[in-house]
Amino acid sequence: MLHPRVAPMTALASESIGEEHLAHTYSPLNVVVESGQGAWVTDVAGRRYLDCLAAYSAVNFGHGHPKLIAAAKAQLDRITLTSRAFRNDQLGPFAAALAALAGKDMVIPMNTGAEAVETGIKVARAWGYRAKGVAPGRARIIVADGNFHGRTTTIISFSDDPVATADFGPFTPGFVRVPYGNSAAVEAAIDENTVAVLLEPIQGEAGVIVPPADYLPAVREITTRHRVLFIADEIQSGLGRTGATFQCDNVQVIPDVYLLGKALGGGIVPVSAVVGDRDILGVLNPGEHGSTFGGNPLAAAVGVAVVELLASGEMQERARMLGAHLEARLSRLVGKGIVAVRTAGLWAGIDVDPALAPGRQVCERLMERGVLAKDTHGSTIRLAPPIVIEVEHLDFAVDQLEAVLAELRG
Ligand SMILES: *Cc1c(COP(=O)(O)O)cnc(C)c1O
């Protein structure tokens, strides 16, 4: 049955005016979104879709969250950008609130996730030379196979995705890649020049890959013993998505450094941050790192409101509750067109039987049924709806997936 809130398909949205002027760095689904509220978006033809991607978890709290919009609007009327050459009255409170949320001392505000990762790399190297005593120019950082940390030149230097790297070299040295989920491989890769281990607590782009439960605790123990920083890239896994403030919380691990982004900007402005203690972030001196927009008052005002939303624990609890429901429903589809499902809170990686259809085709059929989702790596579909989604709408999304699979199975 078609959900009553979804208008029937008439014609394909083709309001693509001007798009021939866009470089071909994406191949979006053919839906032209005009507005959104909560978990729903509306296209230019007035059709409604359930947003089951939430901008890769940047819209964890839903489109147009009233508290976040109010914070942004109020700040728009005050001041939006000062640069860090001057102080502004929003940044200090944002840093204090975010540090408290993470249980750390200090924050370096940036804009995009990739910038937070780049900043974390610079911090780790400077800490290695200045605090650990690594020989100049020798610092090494251990990363994982299948990682995704962003798109800048240094970050793709340690990617093993040929699409992300081909023809973009030469690459930045100083990284060692080991298999994900194997703590012995991390320990074996550590030498006297190792300054950090940089990991996604769950690999999002790789297809919501959840490592064994003892992996992150073992990496924590190993990095502590070898005096190596543990940097957790929680840009996608953090801020409520997995039913906790950080995925590290779910496995009782406290990393040295959190990299945050995506939902930190409430889906309104790009806000990212590196969060850690004074003995680590304090190694940087004025002039050594910066960003024209990083820590701007508009971003900080939205960031404060995001931290307030998370401070009550309500969003985390909701993601946990809805996630348990999603997991129960999806697990019943295994063997019916789905070969495997991995979930963490309100986040699912669904491996569609490759013999049935490519992930992209499943997403196209879902779109026709009023559900927007994104495929990754061929046959995996990622579901990450806004945490504010109602349970009956989550059911609607799974119903549509079930119907698409039934269609494809004939
Ligand atoms: C999205 C993402 C990034 C990069 O963030 P951008 O804002 O796109 O630069 C880095 N790490 C992880 C784990 C991500 O999911």
The ligand as a MOL file (V3000), in Angstrom:
LIG
                    3D

  0  0  0     0  0            999 V3000
M  V30 BEGIN CTAB
M  V30 COUNTS 15 15 0 0 0
M  V30 BEGIN ATOM
M  V30 1 C 31.9100 12.2600 5.6190 0
M  V30 2 C 33.1070 11.8060 6.3550 0
M  V30 3 C 34.2930 12.5510 6.3580 0
M  V30 4 C 34.4790 13.7860 5.5060 0
M  V30 5 O 33.5700 14.8030 5.8130 0
M  V30 6 P 33.3070 15.9800 4.7460 0
M  V30 7 O 32.4770 16.9680 5.5270 0
M  V30 8 O 32.5870 15.3860 3.5880 0
M  V30 9 O 34.6440 16.5240 4.3780 0
M  V30 10 C 35.3480 12.0910 7.1210 0
M  V30 11 N 35.2470 10.9700 7.8380 0
M  V30 12 C 34.1340 10.2230 7.8570 0
M  V30 13 C 34.0840 8.9870 8.6910 0
M  V30 14 C 33.0270 10.6060 7.1030 0
M  V30 15 O 31.9320 9.8530 7.0830 0
M  V30 END ATOM
M  V30 BEGIN BOND
M  V30 1 1 1 2
M  V30 2 1 2 3
M  V30 3 2 2 14
M  V30 4 1 3 4
M  V30 5 2 3 10
M  V30 6 1 4 5
M  V30 7 1 5 6
M  V30 8 2 6 7
M  V30 9 1 6 8
M  V30 10 1 6 9
M  V30 11 1 10 11
M  V30 12 2 11 12
M  V30 13 1 12 13
M  V30 14 1 12 14
M  V30 15 1 14 15
M  V30 END BOND
M  V30 END CTAB
M  END
